[in-house]
Amino acid sequence: MSDAAAPFAASSAVPGLRRNMVTICAMTATIMQALDTTIANVALPYMQGSLSASQEQVNWVLTSYIVAAAIMTAPVGWIANRFGRKRVFVICASGFTAASVLCGLSQDITQIVIARLLQGVFGAALVPLSQAAMLDNYPLHERAKAMAIWGMGVMMGPIMGPWLGAWLTETYSWHWVFFVNLPFGAITVAGLMVFMDETRLDRELRFDWFGFAALAVGIGALQLALDRGEQLGWLESPEIVAELIVAAVGFYYFFAHSLTTERPFVQFAIFKDRNFVTGCLFMVVVGIVLFSTMALGSLLFQNAYGYPILDAGLLLATRGSGTFVAMMLVGRLMRHFEARTLIICGLGLIAVTLYDMTLWTADIPVRTIVINSIIQGFGLGLVFVPLTTAAFLTLPEQLRTDGTAMLTLARNVASSIGISVMVAELTQNARHAHAVLVEHVTPFNDALKMPDVAGIINLNTNAGRALMDMIVSAQAQIIAFSQDFELVALITVCAIPLALMLGSTRASLRHPTPAAPME
């Protein structure tokens, strides 16, 4: 860190109005971006009718945002270092808010897709920049508290998104799913302009256009394949095969170029830090577990259990309450326990609750669902905060923005992969379970000969066969969900040994050090 930048870092780490306001702005920016990853999902059917769009066209409302955000997350570190973090943060928050308004004002599918692309472009920087701002504004011994505050927005945004989106759509209209960002955006922009200090600008930086283009092609093609694979039949579709080939070529040229050029687009020095690399690996697991279980839970409650959308959203939101409690406590716990210990405990709780979910049926009591969700959310909180704290504990300050961008990119890509794989597994397992169950639906099945059953289900009539098919399909779906939760639980258990790769954190976070204000 240069001498010119040192005074800003020192002043920003001092508790007071300035630090509190920057914290609020970082939180509002994080909540806006995190909400928009899921809040529009439930409004898609309403948009489809209002905009006279086909199912494939309206899906681009989600795809355009995901692809644009994924591509633009990678260069956030370079852009912030070259033009200044405050300037980039203000521009991105303003652009995201304006794009949200344009989404709400859209009158046809073309307009909303373009507006969502802009939203993804500007929104990509909000999470990594807010995390970097929080790391800069808190000294080392308060870093766990800072990551707990910031993590509430990251973790609870996707959980609250479906319920808030459903409520806004049913109470007002789908337009308000996007208009809700306007007050948060105005607060963020105003607060950043007044209270945030600018970082040092490195005007000597040159942009690696080839590296960026190769990475953008790789990420964009991969995201398209993941997002559209389930609709098109994965490798049975020429489009998906072509997108995967393009992604592989893009990543090959990116790594080949980056490892041979003098000034690569991504600063690979961040991957020399063991804690950061371990943090990236764990963030992949968090992305898979958090987003795949959220997607599966929404389908389970609405399709398999028959809950209305608002009730399903509330059940999903109970997981957020457990996360909130964990994040309130984990900052203090990290002063007495190693980060790796808390992560192992959190992963253990998640695995146990996921195993419990493999035993659920359509008759599961709401009380059991709520208790399980709260415990699972508590486990996620125990993992996320120690993870984000430990990942940046030993990373040099000049690499911090690049690190936050890479960590965000890892979580986003992992969440896309997790959702795509789990939904594909759900479909395949449901088909297989249906085929197996149907084999036992024969005139020789003693259960079907029982008077009580035969009086309701008569396989000699069309109505009886239709009713039996509906029952078998429902049971096959329950079995498929159980197998998916079992797979996620296995991934969680396999990730536990990775925690041993993290270095010690307790001594660094227990007491302030003379160098802490300069962090």
Helices and strands as residue ranges (DSSP letters): H 6-12, H 17-36, G 41-43, H 44-50, H 55-73, H 76-83, H 85-105, H 109-123, H 126-137, G 140-142, H 143-171, H 176-179, H 181-195, H 209-232, G 234-236, H 238-258, G 268-272, H 274-299, I 300-304, H 309-333, H 339-357, H 366-391, G 397-399, H 400-438, H 446-449, H 451-454, H 462-495, G 496-501, H 506-510, G 516-518
